[in-house]
Amino acid sequence: MLKKFIITTTINNPTDAIIKFDNMKDWSLIVSGDLKTPKNYKLKNGLYLKPEDQIKINKNLSDIIGWNCIQRRNFSMIMAYKMGADIIATVDDDNIPLNNWGENILLQKKSKIKIFRVADAAFDPLSVTNHKNLWHRGFPLQLLSTKNFIKKFVIKKIIPDIQADFWNGDPDIDAICRMQFKPECKFKNKYFPFSSNKLSPFNSQNTFISRSVIKDYFLFPGIGRMDDIWAAYYVLSLGYKVIYSKPSVYQQRNTHNLINDMKKEYLGYENNLNLINSLNKNSKNIINFLPKKSYKAFLLYKKIINSFK
């Protein structure tokens, strides 16, 4: 039987989403705490990593990542991997699982998938749904004018390494997109699953990842709200395959300051397209876009993961 783990981080008391994830049959939950997380944080079934527990895993990595940031989630990833996870689901604490969550996982299975072939450098997964006026967080803004052009597709059998499930409610889009449209979405199931021949963004809020990917999947600190987006572009540039599947959560989004979100996304607005073009030439070019501390943290993370083999 596959070992399946759910990982996240939080600064809140257990939310409705966390309580549901904590009671998922055949899944184990690991939550990384932060300095703002309530001191009395408790799970019924899952494992809570207090700040001091994370420091014990690796103090150097903890120091580089810093505190009060979503990248503390990397420690849940490390622990799940150490405990033998075959599949890791990375989630957010404001994404309430629907009844179909965790069902029909296509990882490590050969499945017929619709593969969209696009001319642009990148593929926006929202562009082939019933909400194509929106775009996924981290999709290059320079490509917005052409992202919805009619796309050709082929039906092909692939074995995906990553499955990014969608989210009803308030979806994962750029701050400027959210300010413009203020969406409340319900994605139609008939469009899923699908993939593309080009690099495409996926997030860390409702995504299933195979064990083989974990050594290369790292939420980069020091790059704002591009931490998971650049992680996605990087692992896809290595040859891993992602599929997008139907919604399995309802995002009841935590309170955000959209101007602050926009500021934290600006690095992506400016660099996403250049990053994609550079990764298409050589995946090692990720080093040219990351702060030195962030790349140092990535190398340390890989060393820790590889030590468990």
Protein Blocks (a to p, Z undefined) as FASTA:
>chain_A
ZZdddddddfbdcdfklmmmmmgghiacdddddfklcfklccfklccddfklmmmmomml
mmmnogaifklmmmmmmmmmmnopabdcdddfkbccdfkgoiaiaghiacdddddddfbf
bdcfklmccklmbccehiafklmmmmmgccdddddddddfbdcdddehjddddfklmmmn
opaddddfklpccddfbdcdddfkbcccdfklmmmgccdehiljmlmmmmmmmmmmnopa
cdddddfbdcddddddfklmmmmmmmmmmmmmmmmmmmmmomklmmmmpcfklmmmmmmm
mmmmmmmZZ
